[in-house]
Amino acid sequence: MSSGPSFSDNAVVPDSEHGGLVARLPQRLRDFAMLARFDRPIGWWLLFWPCAWGIWLAGAGWQWSLIGWMLLGSIAMRGAGCVYNDIVDAALDRQVARTAQRPVASGRVSARAAWVWLFALCAAGLLVLLQLRWQAQLVALGSVALVAAYPFMKRITWWPQAWLGLVFTWGAPVGWIALRGDHLGVLAALYAGAVFWCVGYDTIYALQDREDDALVGIRSSALRLGAGVQAGVLAFYTAAIALWALAFWLLRGDWVALLALLPAAAHLLWQALTLDPADPDNPLARFRSNRTAGALMAAACLVVGNA
């Protein structure tokens, strides 16, 4: 006799990477894991990589302990952000095919239980925060208002992806300030480039929901750009590459340092040039490939920062 719904039934959102440990959890625990998007690790990778960029470009070596804490913080706080987003967006999620089976929207997890889970994840984030020097703690806390406002952006602007860019790449200044407080021009260029990177990849992600979003009144850059979405993504990625090149130049003033950026730049250009909004599987694959883009940029920051 079955003990509950299988993990392959309609409780699984279409873009879930639902293998591994999450698939083996009992249904109740699985719902909480899915609420924090533990079945979709791409999200915390995208949150973590800017942290690594800031740390490694700062030029203090590998910093494995700090990297480890930042990874834990990325997993916890990405989960907390997703829980908060699902609490706020439950009514909208029920109207969108891809999100209708999320745990809160479907009723499998109550709003009260979701709030408890949210505070538990925030407690893990607080533990990470306490490992940082006070200057970095203040920078990290500066993101709270941005995070709280994000779920409402899709209701009031066509560019919620730009707001997400401010939020999801905040780890770059936190990582940098955790180690040094000078060369803020370098940090500003790194962060601005990261924001454009996020706008690009989240525009790709939003292609999955264009039809449903238009029906229920959710706004997105993918809808705003319309037939020009591929050109828009290319422009966002080009801006990201240019700003990262500026960051490297301001730090080193050496054209050779820019060569380290070429693999990440080539990967992002490949994404934009091969993006096919008409193919149901193409946008999700291009979006997920940003885990590789983030790793290539991290390698470039490590080389340039510690040369």
Secondary structure, DSSP 8 states (H G I E B T S, - for coil): --SS--TTSTTS-TT----THHHHS-HHHHHHHHHTTTT-THHHHHHHHHHHHHHHHTTS---HHHHHHHHHHHHHHHHHHHHHHHHHTHHHHTTSTTTTTSHHHHTSS-HHHHHHHHHHHHHHHHHHHTTS-HHHHHHHHTTHHHHHHHHHHHHH-S-HHHHHHHHHTTHHHHHHHTT----HHHHHHHHHHHHHHHHHHHHHHHGGGHHHHHHHT---HHHHHGGGHHHHHHHHHHHHHHHHHHHHHHHH--GGGGGGGHHHHHHHHHHHHH--TTSSSHHHHHHHTHHHHHHHHHHHHHHHHT-
